[in-house]
Amino acid sequence: MDTIIATTALRYAKRGLMGSFIVAAALLAGCKSRPIAPQDSAPQPPAVPAPPAASGLSTVRSMADYRRRAAQQILAASPGGTYTGPVSEPAYGIVVVSVALNADGSIKSANFLRRSSVGPDVNDMAIQAVRRVGSFGPISNLAGPWEFSETFFYNDARKFQLRTVVEKL
């Protein structure tokens, strides 16, 4: 079969470029694909690593990385209590919480840096969202003090968006 295809291709090739093009198209149309053997049988890591499980959090290299991971954990611990997209203008309430941590990532304290006076009900909601996480993962590899702040933007439905997440939009 390969000999017939080669002979036909050679015959059409002598007739000029158009003939070569037609033969090449015919050859490609009749080709069967063969699976390519993998070079390495070791499993390949996923293109985008999955977020670490709460019990096996990886160590972070900077406080900014830790803060981004903490924001994702706060959002994950508050299903139904968050919204996505840009911050609604005007925000119903803005609350800033300072979180101090122990070396293992457990919460040492969570205090207000700014309370909402327009929507005072959201103040406690912000602290509860932080405390629901429980532990943000080990932080002892970073220099202290081990603390970060997070800003909660609440809309009229009393759902929040985090500044750390909005900064990435």
Order of alpha helices (4+ residues) and beta strands (2+ residues): alpha-alpha-alpha-beta-beta-alpha-beta-beta-alpha
